Amino acid sequence: MKRERSEQLFRKATEFFPGGVNSPVRAFRSVGGTPLFIEKGDGCYLTDADGNTFIDFCCSWGPLILGHNAAPVREKIVAAVQHGTSFGAPTQKENELAELILTNHRYIEKIRFVSSGTEAVMSAIRLARGVTGRPLIVKFEGCYHGHVDSLLVKAGSGLSTFGISSSAGIPESVAKDTIVVPLNDRRALEIAVSDFAHDIAAVVIEPIPANNGLLLQEKSYLEFLREITRKNNILLIFDEVISGFRVGFEGAAGHYGIQPDIITYGKIIGGGMPVGAYGASKEIMSNIAPEGDVYQAGTLSGNPVAMAAGHAQLSECLKPGFYEDLEARTIAFTDRLNHYSSTKQYDFKVFRAGSIFWFAFTPLDAIRSSEEIDPKSMDKFRILHKTLLENGVYLGPSGYEVGFVSAAHTREVLEKAAEVICAALDVVYA
Ligand SMILES: *Cc1c(COP(=O)(O)O)cnc(C)c1O
């Protein structure tokens, strides 16, 4: 496999950007080697600067549920651009995307568009604090919510603790407004709530935690979150930046049949353009400026080109059978891998939710919290990742990241990919 051009471009990039990248995981540090510089994407394929082609399971980290350069999205983007790119004034396109979402979604009544998932979560947190008049936030170890200051915190020692910042530049005064508890642990949350019930504005969770492995929670645990928050007048925020429009049009809320108070979106909602959003009941959303006193704004919010892309993509998702078909193909793919692994008695499992999957090097049958992930298993992922690249399969460059199947991954492509992955597992366990 040729790498010269990517290596050259990466050397150049390190002169311009910290670590040579504009988002850390792209630097390939956890798998080693130089990142591939991508030239183009088409359907389920990526082509890099050296002309190598890969079956892509990263899909831009989730947004591209139709695959790369999908014609319906591209055509609407091109048409929108003909009329200008940004006005800083309302356009019909915002109404169209909002109407499409709200008329097909039972869990939110009003929405506000922003430009990234981080911005969506940051705004949802402010809204929760504004509505309740309380300062504290509860988050779960192993959930990622973008680079929001108050959520870039990790647990200290103990079951239910005030956060310790997990990035330089976040003052202790900010970190201590976040309580961090483990996933799948009712007692830890009960302790936090009984100690601080009247100061907690919101409990925020990825209902399908997919940023630190795929830590599938039991439905009854999510129902427990709903009950304990409701009982204590704490808002429940579902961060559905990954799961929204992915495990179904109504995301995890619809999948589990649980009504959270605020839901955040990103990734798929923008059709590959920078869009985020948060939504809630009319009553809660009435607290947002200019209707209410929680301030939140954006120069490029509701950008018409991005709205057109989101509308085009979500329209495809709403076609009958879209999610059923995507999930069926994903199941065939992950079943085949799991079957191969168990036949060979490898400590390897593929966990799955909808068209999201995660490769876990583990003897466990379920992994529900981050401490159940063995850091040493990442050595195996490194070998797998390298072997797959050499054989034309691209995964996100970290063993803690999930993979995505898109509508462009046909059964034939998935069979071919599964063959390559099975052979790569033999290399890992050789
Ligand atoms: C990706 C992600 C974010 C952050 O979104 P950005 O668009 O990268 O800012 C927040 N929450 C979850 C659950 C995510 O997966």
The ligand as an SDF file (V2000), in Angstrom:
LIG
                    3D

 15 15  0  0  0  0  0  0  0  0999 V2000
  -20.0300   13.8210   18.1540 C   0  0  0  0  0  0  0  0  0  0  0  0
  -20.7350   14.0110   19.4370 C   0  0  0  0  0  0  0  0  0  0  0  0
  -20.8210   15.2710   20.0470 C   0  0  0  0  0  0  0  0  0  0  0  0
  -20.0810   16.4570   19.5440 C   0  0  0  0  0  0  0  0  0  0  0  0
  -20.5040   16.8600   18.2710 O   0  0  0  0  0  0  0  0  0  0  0  0
  -19.5130   17.7850   17.4030 P   0  0  0  0  0  0  0  0  0  0  0  0
  -20.3200   18.0620   16.1680 O   0  0  0  0  0  0  0  0  0  0  0  0
  -18.2800   16.9690   17.1680 O   0  0  0  0  0  0  0  0  0  0  0  0
  -19.2530   18.9940   18.1990 O   0  0  0  0  0  0  0  0  0  0  0  0
  -21.5940   15.3860   21.1950 C   0  0  0  0  0  0  0  0  0  0  0  0
  -22.2470   14.3390   21.7050 N   0  0  0  0  0  0  0  0  0  0  0  0
  -22.1890   13.1140   21.1410 C   0  0  0  0  0  0  0  0  0  0  0  0
  -22.9670   11.9940   21.7360 C   0  0  0  0  0  0  0  0  0  0  0  0
  -21.4180   12.9160   19.9970 C   0  0  0  0  0  0  0  0  0  0  0  0
  -21.3280   11.6970   19.4740 O   0  0  0  0  0  0  0  0  0  0  0  0
  1  2  1  0
  2  3  1  0
  2 14  2  0
  3  4  1  0
  3 10  2  0
  4  5  1  0
  5  6  1  0
  6  7  2  0
  6  8  1  0
  6  9  1  0
 10 11  1  0
 11 12  2  0
 12 13  1  0
 12 14  1  0
 14 15  1  0
M  END
$$$$
